[in-house]
Amino acid sequence: MKIEILPAADQLVAAAANGIYQGIIVTLVVALCLRLFGRTNAATRHAVWFCTLLLVASLIIAHCWRGYLAFRAPDDKV
């Protein structure tokens, strides 16, 4: 068994955990804002929820990328 996969798996699990709890917070804030604004057009609500979905899906990718760059930064010194 190769050990090189362990840091990558650890980084992926940490990114997923961070992305999940931040996604829950973002979703709750959007739901609260839509509730406070009252009646809105169905197309507007769908557009807001679609943008929220894209943001939540990109959170995990952003955390993975940030962790990858932080992991690779010390090696890139010339």
C-alpha positions, 0 to 999 in steps of 0.5 A: 500500500502506498502512503502517498495517498494518505495526505491527499485523502486527509486533505479531501476529508478536511475540505469536505468537512469544511465545505459541508458546514459552510454550505449549511450556513450559506443555505440557511442564510439564503433561506432566511433572506428569501423568507424575509423578502416576502413573495418573490417571483418563482424565476427569481427564487430558482435563480437564487437557489441555483446560484446557491447550489453552485456556490456550495458545490464550489466550496469543497473544490475551493478548500481542496485547491487552497489546501493543495496550494498551501501544501505545494508552496514550500516546495516551489522555492527556487 
